[in-house]
Amino acid sequence: MIYDISPPLTPRLAVWPGDVPLSHRVMCDGDPVAASALRTTVHLGSHVDAPCHVGRGAATIDQCPLDWYLGPCQVMRVNVARGQCVVPELLGPIETPRVLIATDSYPDPENFNEDYAALSPALIAFLKGHGVKLVGIDTPSVDVFAAKDLPTHHACLEHDIVILEGLVLRDVPAGLYELIALPLKLVGFDGSPVRAVLRTLA
């Protein structure tokens, strides 16, 4: 079974306030062959952040190994209040090097709510100690909305943990899966949208 954990990409999809929303233009309307153009932020919907998103001189998305975004994954559901951070005490045993955290605090990808839950920097250090190399969340950011200095992003950079944000996990049971969330080969970019899916294990 495959779970699609990406929101639909439409002009209605909310982006970070001030970022570039998706716009779609048909270039050859009426011609025998349709061709479309789009303009948007690379941090759209389900997306990965490259290390250079917060680290000057760090790897761009085309320089990131694909095996970071492909392989055994664990979905963990947590009970965390809106606007608060997930801390290590809220997690159970960690069984895979990729962890997706479902907070259920960002219910509608078309309507941006600033009080979504996020991840604490202490959680990132905890995950690193358990061999985690990718962390994902069902919100627009691993940092709370008000965190202008992005401490959790910087903790991920420090601990070599890659970030997957904007997931849709409401229908996904906790458990073990295979994650497939490959970024586009955007040379020099600081992130990429992904079509993120989970495949149940045989």
N, CA, C and O of each residue as an XYZ file, in Angstrom:
808
protein
N       0.843     -1.198      0.000
C       0.000      0.000      0.000
C       0.878      1.248      0.000
O       1.918      1.284      0.659
N       0.461      2.256     -0.732
C       1.194      3.512     -0.815
C       0.349      4.636     -0.225
O      -0.816      4.807     -0.583
N       0.949      5.396      0.679
C       0.332      6.613      1.208
C       0.987      7.812      0.529
O       2.205      7.980      0.589
N       0.177      8.638     -0.111
C       0.661      9.895     -0.681
C       0.618     10.937      0.437
O      -0.463     11.279      0.916
N       1.760     11.438      0.853
C       1.811     12.367      1.981
C       2.192     13.782      1.526
O       2.759     14.561      2.292
N       1.873     14.094      0.278
C       2.089     15.432     -0.272
C       0.748     16.117     -0.505
O      -0.196     15.474     -0.963
N       0.644     17.416     -0.199
C      -0.587     18.131     -0.520
C      -0.658     18.429     -2.010
O       0.383     18.492     -2.664
N      -1.855     18.617     -2.570
C      -1.964     19.031     -3.971
C      -1.332     20.412     -4.178
O      -1.523     21.322     -3.372
N      -0.581     20.548     -5.266
C       0.041     21.833     -5.582
C      -0.884     22.624     -6.496
O      -0.998     22.335     -7.687
N      -1.539     23.618     -5.926
C      -2.434     24.500     -6.658
C      -2.156     25.932     -6.210
O      -1.493     26.137     -5.194
N      -2.651     26.927     -6.952
C      -2.487     28.311     -6.498
C      -3.125     28.580     -5.141
O      -2.806     29.578     -4.495
N      -4.022     27.700     -4.700
C      -4.655     27.887     -3.383
C      -3.769     27.436     -2.231
O      -4.037     27.781     -1.081
N      -2.716     26.669     -2.517
C      -1.861     26.148     -1.461
C      -1.143     27.297     -0.751
O      -0.514     28.138     -1.393
N      -1.241     27.324      0.557
C      -0.598     28.382      1.332
C       0.918     28.205      1.313
O       1.424     27.083      1.340
N       1.632     29.324      1.265
C       3.088     29.326      1.392
C       3.445     30.178      2.603
O       2.598     30.874      3.163
N       4.706     30.111      2.992
C       5.167     30.930      4.107
C       4.847     32.402      3.819
O       5.089     32.867      2.705
N       4.312     33.140      4.789
C       3.952     34.538      4.534
C       5.102     35.327      3.915
O       6.209     35.366      4.452
N       4.819     35.951      2.777
C       5.817     36.720      2.057
C       6.547     35.944      0.984
O       7.256     36.534      0.169
N       6.385     34.614      0.969
C       7.035     33.801     -0.055
C       6.208     33.815     -1.345
O       5.120     34.390     -1.386
N       6.724     33.187     -2.379
C       6.104     33.256     -3.712
C       5.110     32.108     -3.882
O       5.523     30.949     -3.919
N       3.812     32.397     -3.986
C       2.834     31.321     -4.184
C       2.925     30.743     -5.587
O       3.541     31.327     -6.479
N       2.309     29.601     -5.764
C       2.323     28.951     -7.072
C       1.402     29.682     -8.038
O       0.256     29.991     -7.710
N       1.915     29.952     -9.222
C       1.083     30.452    -10.314
C       1.321     29.568    -11.531
O       2.437     29.112    -11.779
N       0.261     29.339    -12.277
C       0.279     28.414    -13.410
C      -0.170     29.164    -14.655
O      -1.229     29.791    -14.659
N       0.627     29.100    -15.702
C       0.268     29.759    -16.961
C       0.407     28.763    -18.101
O       1.446     28.119    -18.249
N      -0.638     28.638    -18.903
C      -0.600     27.794    -20.094
C       0.036     28.592    -21.217
O      -0.468     29.648    -21.599
N       1.149     28.085    -21.747
C       1.936     28.829    -22.729
C       1.410     28.685    -24.156
O       1.595     29.578    -24.983
N       0.751     27.557    -24.440
C       0.353     27.265    -25.833
C      -1.135     26.975    -25.897
O      -1.549     25.989    -26.506
N      -1.918     27.795    -25.295
C      -3.366     27.587    -25.282
C      -3.909     27.596    -26.711
O      -3.702     28.551    -27.460
N      -4.594     26.537    -27.070
C      -5.150     26.417    -28.411
C      -4.258     25.693    -29.393
O      -4.716     25.307    -30.468
N      -3.007     25.502    -29.055
C      -2.100     24.758    -29.930
C      -2.317     23.259    -29.762
O      -2.925     22.836    -28.778
N      -1.832     22.443    -30.703
C      -2.020     20.988    -30.594
C      -1.345     20.393    -29.373
O      -1.781     19.359    -28.865
N      -0.267     21.044    -28.888
C       0.469     20.524    -27.732
C       0.376     21.542    -26.594
O       0.693     22.716    -26.781
N      -0.059     21.091    -25.414
C      -0.122     21.979    -24.254
C       1.254     22.103    -23.629
O       2.003     21.128    -23.569
N       1.585     23.282    -23.168
C       2.827     23.520    -22.437
C       2.539     24.552    -21.357
O       1.963     25.608    -21.621
N       2.947     24.229    -20.140
C       2.644     25.095    -19.004
C       3.913     25.646    -18.392
O       4.983     25.048    -18.507
N       3.787     26.782    -17.745
C       4.876     27.382    -16.981
C       4.383     27.616    -15.563
O       3.207     27.901    -15.335
N       5.321     27.489    -14.596
C       4.950     27.778    -13.220
C       5.991     28.672    -12.578
O       7.154     28.703    -12.979
N       5.537     29.399    -11.567
C       6.424     30.252    -10.769
C       6.035     30.055     -9.321
O       4.860     30.146     -8.965
N       7.038     29.780     -8.478
C       6.745     29.532     -7.069
C       8.036     29.417     -6.267
O       9.127     29.345     -6.833
N       7.901     29.402     -4.957
C       9.005     29.092     -4.070
C       9.367     27.612     -4.172
O       8.511     26.784     -4.484
N      10.627     27.277     -3.911
C      10.996     25.860     -3.855
C      10.572     25.238     -2.523
O      10.594     24.015     -2.379
N      10.189     26.063     -1.556
C       9.714     25.563     -0.264
C       8.185     25.498     -0.312
O       7.487     26.167      0.450
N       7.704     24.687     -1.213
C       6.276     24.593     -1.516
C       5.747     23.227     -1.126
O       6.339     22.205     -1.474
N       4.625     23.202     -0.399
C       4.003     21.932     -0.056
C       4.976     21.020      0.661
O       5.719     21.469      1.533
N       4.981     19.742      0.304
C       5.982     18.828      0.856
C       7.304     19.133      0.171
O       7.421     19.041     -1.051
N       8.299     19.496      0.975
C       9.574     19.933      0.397
C      10.719     19.597      1.334
O      10.525     19.406      2.534
N      11.913     19.527      0.767
C      13.120     19.318      1.553
C      13.939     20.598      1.548
O      13.982     21.325      0.556
N      14.587     20.857      2.677
C      15.523     21.968      2.789
C      16.932     21.446      2.533
O      17.333     20.428      3.098
N      17.667     22.129      1.697
C      19.085     21.819      1.550
C      19.852     22.421      2.729
O      19.382     23.387      3.330
N      21.019     21.874      3.073
C      21.813     22.465      4.149
C      22.095     23.951      3.947
O      22.192     24.692      4.925
N      22.228     24.401      2.699
C      22.535     25.812      2.449
C      21.359     26.732      2.752
O      21.509     27.953      2.701
N      20.197     26.175      3.065
C      19.036     26.999      3.421
C      19.351     27.875      4.635
O      18.888     29.012      4.727
N      20.142     27.337      5.563
C      20.536     28.124      6.741
C      22.050     28.176      6.923
O      22.539     28.917      7.776
N      22.793     27.410      6.146
C      24.239     27.361      6.300
C      24.955     27.921      5.087
O      24.983     27.281      4.035
N      25.527     29.091      5.214
C      26.244     29.698      4.089
C      27.411     28.799      3.670
O      28.236     28.408      4.495
N      27.462     28.483      2.386
C      28.515     27.634      1.853
C      28.250     26.149      2.003
O      29.051     25.332      1.549
N      27.134     25.782      2.635
C      26.782     24.364      2.786
C      26.210     23.824      1.477
O      26.037     24.570      0.513
N      25.918     22.531      1.449
C      25.493     21.861      0.216
C      24.174     22.415     -0.311
O      23.245     22.680      0.451
N      24.111     22.586     -1.631
C      22.860     22.911     -2.302
C      22.099     21.612     -2.583
O      22.642     20.519     -2.424
N      20.849     21.743     -2.997
C      19.999     20.549     -3.070
C      20.511     19.546     -4.109
O      20.341     18.341     -3.926
N      21.130     20.014     -5.189
C      21.653     19.092     -6.194
C      22.872     18.329     -5.697
O      23.254     17.324     -6.297
N      23.491     18.789     -4.610
C      24.674     18.139     -4.050
C      24.323     17.139     -2.946
O      25.212     16.480     -2.406
N      23.044     17.020     -2.608
C      22.629     16.129     -1.518
C      22.446     14.704     -2.038
O      21.777     14.510     -3.053
N      23.015     13.714     -1.379
C      22.855     12.318     -1.819
C      21.386     11.887     -1.793
O      20.665     12.178     -0.838
N      20.956     11.205     -2.829
C      19.561     10.790     -2.915
C      19.186      9.786     -1.828
O      18.019      9.703     -1.444
N      20.165      9.019     -1.324
C      19.806      8.011     -0.326
C      19.386      8.633      1.003
O      18.865      7.933      1.871
N      19.604      9.928      1.173
C      19.064     10.589      2.361
C      17.535     10.525      2.362
O      16.914     10.438      3.422
N      16.939     10.567      1.183
C      15.497     10.751      1.041
C      14.750      9.482      0.651
O      13.581      9.532      0.269
N      15.423      8.362      0.748
C      14.862      7.098      0.280
C      15.287      5.981      1.228
O      16.479      5.759      1.440
N      14.299      5.273      1.803
C      14.662      4.144      2.642
C      13.758      3.982      3.846
O      12.717      4.633      3.934
N      14.149      3.111      4.787
C      13.321      2.814      5.958
C      12.970      4.077      6.749
O      13.808      4.957      6.949
N      11.723      4.142      7.188
C      11.195      5.347      7.823
C      10.189      4.953      8.899
O       9.517      3.927      8.797
N      10.099      5.779      9.922
C       9.158      5.551     11.008
C       8.259      6.771     11.164
O       8.745      7.895     11.291
N       6.958      6.551     11.155
C       5.994      7.607     11.449
C       5.638      7.528     12.925
O       5.237      6.479     13.430
N       5.793      8.653     13.602
C       5.504      8.733     15.037
C       4.455      9.817     15.265
O       4.632     10.956     14.832
N       3.377      9.471     15.933
C       2.329     10.438     16.259
C       2.555     10.937     17.683
O       2.779     10.144     18.597
N       2.496     12.255     17.865
C       2.784     12.844     19.169
C       1.612     13.699     19.628
O       0.859     14.236     18.815
N       1.476     13.813     20.923
C       0.461     14.672     21.530
C       1.142     15.947     21.998
O       1.729     15.995     23.079
N       1.055     16.983     21.163
C       1.722     18.246     21.455
C       0.739     19.382     21.200
O      -0.029     19.347     20.239
N       0.770     20.386     22.066
C      -0.154     21.513     21.951
C       0.246     22.425     20.792
O       1.413     22.487     20.407
N      -0.732     23.119     20.252
C      -0.470     24.101     19.207
C       0.562     25.118     19.699
O       0.504     25.578     20.839
N       1.497     25.456     18.829
C       2.495     26.455     19.141
C       3.642     25.972     20.008
O       4.556     26.740     20.310
N       3.609     24.704     20.413
C       4.650     24.151     21.269
C       5.607     23.286     20.453
O       5.365     23.011     19.278
N       6.694     22.863     21.093
C       7.701     22.049     20.422
C       7.685     20.608     20.921
O       7.478     20.344     22.106
N       7.906     19.694     19.998
C       8.066     18.291     20.357
C       9.421     18.124     21.042
O      10.447     18.576     20.534
N       9.406     17.469     22.197
C      10.624     17.205     22.966
C      10.858     15.694     23.006
O       9.939     14.924     22.727
N      12.070     15.262     23.349
C      12.372     13.822     23.307
C      11.418     12.962     24.124
O      11.145     11.820     23.753
N      10.913     13.489     25.219
C      10.045     12.694     26.096
C       8.734     12.294     25.442
O       8.054     11.387     25.923
N       8.369     12.961     24.350
C       7.109     12.647     23.671
C       7.237     11.495     22.682
O       6.230     10.993     22.182
N       8.460     11.075     22.397
C       8.677     10.015     21.417
C       8.834      8.663     22.078
O       9.299      8.548     23.213
N       8.434      7.641     21.337
C       8.707      6.272     21.744
C      10.036      5.812     21.182
O      10.841      6.630     20.736
N      10.274      4.505     21.200
C      11.537      3.964     20.669
C      11.708      4.301     19.184
O      10.755      4.233     18.407
N      12.916      4.659     18.812
C      13.236      5.008     17.425
C      13.872      3.798     16.753
O      14.838      3.229     17.262
N      13.318      3.408     15.598
C      13.718      2.156     14.963
C      14.349      2.326     13.583
O      14.865      1.357     13.025
N      14.318      3.532     13.022
C      14.829      3.739     11.666
C      15.637      5.035     11.593
O      15.536      5.873     12.489
N      16.439      5.212     10.536
C      17.221      6.443     10.404
C      16.437      7.622      9.827
O      16.988      8.710      9.663
N      15.169      7.415      9.523
C      14.311      8.506      9.042
C      13.056      8.500      9.898
O      12.410      7.465     10.067
N      12.715      9.670     10.436
C      11.577      9.784     11.346
C      10.664     10.908     10.865
O      11.114     12.031     10.640
N       9.383     10.596     10.709
C       8.371     11.591     10.368
C       7.462     11.774     11.573
O       6.944     10.800     12.119
N       7.269     13.016     11.986
C       6.522     13.311     13.207
C       5.196     13.959     12.848
O       5.156     15.012     12.211
N       4.115     13.318     13.266
C       2.759     13.806     13.008
C       2.251     14.549     14.231
O       2.076     13.961     15.298
N       2.015     15.847     14.071
C       1.524     16.678     15.176
C       0.040     17.003     15.044
O      -0.603     17.366     16.028
N      -0.501     16.876     13.853
C      -1.898     17.242     13.566
C      -2.196     18.691     13.934
O      -3.321     19.016     14.314
N      -1.197     19.565     13.823
C      -1.387     20.962     14.218
C      -1.458     21.922     13.033
O      -1.523     23.137     13.218
N      -1.446     21.380     11.827
C      -1.551     22.201     10.615
C      -2.535     21.489      9.689
O      -2.133     20.869      8.705
N      -3.831     21.583     10.012
C      -4.812     20.688      9.378
C      -5.161     21.002      7.929
O      -5.597     20.108      7.203
N      -4.983     22.249      7.487
C      -5.416     22.617      6.144
C      -4.284     23.314      5.393
O      -4.009     24.484      5.657
N      -3.620     22.622      4.464
C      -2.500     23.237      3.738
C      -2.864     24.478      2.937
O      -1.977     25.216      2.507
N      -4.161     24.722      2.728
C      -4.569     25.916      1.988
C      -4.793     27.118      2.898
O      -5.024     28.224      2.409
N      -4.729     26.922      4.208
C      -4.943     28.010      5.160
C      -3.823     27.989      6.195
O      -3.776     27.114      7.060
N      -2.928     28.961      6.094
C      -1.746     29.004      6.954
C      -2.152     29.370      8.378
O      -2.743     30.426      8.604
N      -1.836     28.492      9.347
C      -2.028     28.843     10.754
C      -0.673     28.947     11.445
O       0.150     28.035     11.370
N      -0.455     30.072     12.116
C       0.839     30.373     12.713
C       1.113     29.584     13.989
O       2.255     29.531     14.446
N       0.081     28.968     14.570
C       0.258     28.271     15.849
C       0.521     26.772     15.675
O       0.180     25.980     16.553
N       1.117     26.386     14.563
C       1.466     24.973     14.371
C       2.537     24.554     15.387
O       3.265     25.397     15.911
N       2.624     23.263     15.655
C       3.674     22.726     16.516
C       4.949     22.517     15.706
O       4.907     22.421     14.479
N       6.078     22.448     16.401
C       7.372     22.311     15.729
C       8.262     21.367     16.541
O       7.782     20.650     17.419
N       9.541     21.376     16.241
C      10.500     20.484     16.888
C      11.484     21.303     17.718
O      11.895     22.389     17.309
N      11.856     20.788     18.869
C      12.823     21.485     19.712
C      14.246     21.157     19.257
O      14.486     20.066     18.740
N      15.189     22.075     19.438
C      16.591     21.752     19.142
C      17.089     20.546     19.943
O      17.903     19.764     19.451
N      16.603     20.401     21.164
C      17.012     19.246     21.976
C      16.565     17.941     21.339
O      17.251     16.925     21.452
N      15.417     17.964     20.670
C      14.944     16.764     19.985
C      15.893     16.378     18.860
O      16.146     15.194     18.638
N      16.417     17.364     18.152
C      17.337     17.077     17.048
C      18.596     16.387     17.564
O      19.061     15.417     16.966
N      19.147     16.880     18.667
C      20.318     16.233     19.264
C      19.986     14.817     19.709
O      20.803     13.908     19.563
N      18.798     14.631     20.245
C      18.338     13.304     20.666
C      18.236     12.359     19.470
O      18.677     11.212     19.542
N      17.658     12.839     18.377
C      17.524     12.006     17.182
C      18.883     11.632     16.616
O      19.095     10.499     16.186
N      19.802     12.588     16.619
C      21.153     12.287     16.129
C      21.782     11.164     16.950
O      22.451     10.290     16.399
N      21.570     11.187     18.253
C      22.107     10.145     19.123
C      21.528      8.775     18.851
O      22.096      7.762     19.259
N      20.388      8.738     18.155
C      19.754      7.464     17.793
C      19.943      7.136     16.317
O      19.233      6.290     15.773
N      20.895      7.801     15.664
C      21.238      7.461     14.285
C      20.317      8.007     13.218
O      20.345      7.539     12.080
N      19.494      8.996     13.564
C      18.556      9.554     12.592
C      19.290     10.512     11.654
O      20.108     11.320     12.094
N      18.985     10.411     10.342
C      19.605     11.312      9.360
C      18.593     12.150      8.592
O      18.979     13.043      7.837
N      17.306     11.877      8.771
C      16.251     12.712      8.184
C      15.116     12.828      9.179
O      14.711     11.840      9.793
N      14.596     14.055      9.338
C      13.407     14.263     10.157
C      12.376     15.010      9.320
O      12.700     15.962      8.610
N      11.139     14.565      9.417
C      10.051     15.213      8.698
C       8.940     15.597      9.639
O       8.823     15.050     10.736
N       8.110     16.551      9.205
C       7.017     17.037     10.044
C       5.848     17.467      9.172
O       6.025     17.822      8.006
N       4.652     17.431      9.747
C       3.429     17.779      9.021
C       3.057     19.250      9.216
O       1.878     19.582      9.334
N       4.047     20.119      9.248
C       3.843     21.554      9.389
C       4.753     22.280      8.401
O       5.591     21.643      7.763
N       4.605     23.603      8.261
C       5.451     24.315      7.295
C       6.913     24.418      7.690
O       7.752     24.717      6.839
N       7.252     24.177      8.970
C       8.622     24.374      9.415
C       8.920     23.520     10.632
O       8.025     23.206     11.416
N      10.192     23.142     10.788
C      10.614     22.459     12.010
C      10.768     23.444     13.157
O      10.875     23.027     14.310
N      10.782     24.756     12.866
C      10.819     25.797     13.887
C       9.433     26.397     14.074
O       8.640     26.447     13.134
N       9.144     26.851     15.284
C       7.895     27.566     15.518
C       7.885     28.848     14.700
O       8.940     29.353     14.316
N       6.699     29.372     14.434
C       6.553     30.511     13.529
C       7.344     31.723     14.008
O       7.926     32.442     13.195
N       7.372     31.956     15.313
C       8.008     33.163     15.848
C       9.527     33.068     15.941
O      10.178     34.049     16.299
N      10.106     31.914     15.629
C      11.548     31.700     15.824
C      12.335     32.271     14.646
O      12.667     31.546     13.708
N      12.627     33.552     14.694
C      13.309     34.216     13.578
C      14.744     33.733     13.405
O      15.280     33.792     12.298
N      15.384     33.253     14.488
C      16.769     32.780     14.384
C      16.875     31.307     14.012
O      17.981     30.791     13.854
N      15.732     30.618     13.869
C      15.653     29.251     13.358
C      16.591     28.278     14.098
O      17.445     27.649     13.473
N      16.434     28.154     15.423
C      17.357     27.294     16.169
C      17.263     25.821     15.798
O      18.269     25.113     15.852
N      16.096     25.349     15.428
C      15.970     23.935     15.084
C      16.564     23.655     13.709
O      17.188     22.613     13.509
N      16.383     24.557     12.772
C      17.072     24.417     11.487
C      18.584     24.349     11.690
O      19.262     23.517     11.087
N      19.102     25.224     12.536
C      20.551     25.235     12.765
C      21.009     23.978     13.500
O      22.114     23.491     13.264
N      20.165     23.449     14.392
C      20.505     22.191     15.057
C      20.575     21.048     14.053
O      21.445     20.183     14.152
N      19.661     21.044     13.087
C      19.709     20.014     12.037
C      20.979     20.136     11.211
O      21.596     19.128     10.867
N      21.374     21.369     10.889
C      22.613     21.587     10.152
C      23.813     21.090     10.955
O      24.692     20.417     10.416
N      23.845     21.424     12.244
C      24.961     21.022     13.107
C      25.078     19.509     13.214
O      26.184     18.970     13.261
N      23.931     18.817     13.253
C      23.934     17.373     13.472
C      23.773     16.561     12.188
O      23.563     15.350     12.242
N      23.870     17.226     11.029
C      23.783     16.542      9.732
C      22.478     15.757      9.584
O      22.482     14.611      9.133
N      21.385     16.374      9.960
C      20.053     15.788      9.781
C      19.314     16.619      8.737
O      19.200     17.836      8.879
N      18.817     15.975      7.702
C      18.107     16.709      6.651
C      16.633     16.852      7.019
O      16.083     16.067      7.790
N      16.014     17.877      6.443
C      14.679     18.321      6.846
C      13.683     18.099      5.719
O      13.943     18.425      4.561
N      12.534     17.534      6.086
C      11.407     17.331      5.178
C      10.183     17.953      5.843
O       9.758     17.512      6.911
N       9.620     18.975      5.211
C       8.525     19.742      5.822
C       7.280     19.701      4.942
O       7.332     19.299      3.780
N       6.148     20.130      5.531
C       4.919     20.278      4.773
C       4.226     18.981      4.413
O       3.515     18.917      3.410
N       4.423     17.946      5.215
C       3.819     16.643      4.920
C       2.347     16.604      5.328
O       1.892     17.397      6.152
N       1.621     15.672      4.738
C       0.229     15.414      5.104
C       0.180     14.000      5.697
O       0.222     13.010      4.967
N       0.092     13.923      7.011
C       0.190     12.629      7.702
C      -1.089     12.237      8.434
O      -1.090     11.259      9.182
N      -2.177     12.978      8.234
C      -3.367     12.746      9.051
C      -3.958     11.349      8.878
O      -4.576     10.836      9.811
N      -3.790     10.722      7.727
C      -4.382      9.399      7.490
C      -3.360      8.271      7.596
O      -3.657      7.130      7.242
N      -2.170      8.578      8.077
C      -1.103      7.579      8.123
C      -0.959      7.034      9.544
O      -0.655      7.796     10.462
N      -1.169      5.742      9.743
C      -0.967      5.174     11.077
C       0.508      5.212     11.472
O       1.390      5.143     10.616
N       0.763      5.322     12.754
C       2.136      5.208     13.242
C       2.685      3.839     12.854
O       1.959      2.845     12.837
N       3.970      3.805     12.546
C       4.570      2.526     12.188
C       5.753      2.688     11.261
O       6.272      3.787     11.065
N       6.166      1.567     10.697
C       7.358      1.508      9.853
C       6.966      1.440      8.379
O       6.030      0.734      8.003
N       7.699      2.188      7.553
C       7.419      2.304      6.130
C       8.733      2.437      5.355
O       9.817      2.490      5.936
N       8.603      2.488      4.034
C       9.675      2.959      3.171
C       9.306      4.361      2.709
O       8.213      4.572      2.184
N      10.204      5.318      2.898
C       9.992      6.690      2.444
C      10.612      6.885      1.074
O      11.730      6.438      0.815
N       9.872      7.561      0.195
C      10.401      8.009     -1.094
C      10.037      9.480     -1.216
O       8.860      9.820     -1.339
N      11.036     10.354     -1.185
C      10.796     11.800     -1.223
C      11.967     12.469     -1.941
O      12.723     13.225     -1.331
N      12.112     12.198     -3.206
C      13.293     12.638     -3.946
C      13.156     14.091     -4.408
O      12.145     14.462     -5.005
N      14.179     14.916     -4.131
C      14.156     16.299     -4.606
C      14.512     16.387     -6.088
O      15.156     15.497     -6.643
N      14.082     17.472     -6.709
C      14.507     17.760     -8.075
C      15.975     18.165     -8.073
O      16.492     18.660     -7.071
N      16.639     17.953     -9.199
C      18.063     18.287     -9.307
C      18.216     19.756     -9.713
O      18.636     20.079    -10.823
N      17.857     20.629     -8.767
C      17.875     22.066     -8.989
C      19.247     22.606     -8.597
O      19.542     22.758     -7.411
N      20.066     22.890     -9.570
C      21.459     23.249     -9.317
C      21.541     24.606     -8.617
O      21.044     25.616     -9.115
N      22.185     24.597     -7.444
C      22.397     25.819     -6.693
C      21.258     26.238     -5.793
O      21.350     27.269     -5.128
N      20.178     25.460     -5.755
C      19.005     25.854     -4.968
C      19.104     25.378     -3.522
O      19.845     24.450     -3.197
N      18.318     26.057     -2.653
C      18.342     25.771     -1.221
C      17.221     24.839     -0.768
O      16.995     24.681      0.432
N      16.527     24.229     -1.705
C      15.470     23.288     -1.374
C      14.781     22.815     -2.633
O      15.132     23.213     -3.743
N      13.782     21.949     -2.439
C      13.030     21.444     -3.587
C      11.701     20.865     -3.127
O      11.642     20.195     -2.097
N      10.625     21.117     -3.884
C       9.405     20.350     -3.644
C       9.662     18.872     -3.921
O      10.516     18.522     -4.735
N       8.919     18.015     -3.240
C       9.027     16.575     -3.470
C       7.619     15.977     -3.531
O       6.676     16.506     -2.941
N       7.501     14.878     -4.246
C       6.289     14.059     -4.164
C       6.611     12.977     -3.143
O       7.183     11.940     -3.482
N       6.244     13.223     -1.907
C       6.597     12.315     -0.819
C       5.545     11.222     -0.684
O       4.347     11.499     -0.623
N       6.011      9.977     -0.637
C       5.106      8.842     -0.444
C       5.724      7.887      0.578
O       6.939      7.841      0.771
N       4.847      7.139      1.213
C       5.246      6.071      2.113
C       4.719      4.758      1.565
O       3.558      4.667      1.166
N       5.555      3.758      1.546
C       5.145      2.427      1.097
C       5.198      1.488      2.267
O       6.206      1.421      2.971
N       4.114      0.752      2.487
C       4.099     -0.198      3.590
C       5.072     -1.331      3.325
O       5.303     -1.708      2.176
N       5.632     -1.861      4.376
C       6.615     -2.923      4.255
C       5.913     -4.270      4.124
O       4.863     -4.487      4.727
N       6.489     -5.164      3.343
C       5.894     -6.492      3.135
C       5.962     -7.304      4.424
O       5.514     -8.450      4.457
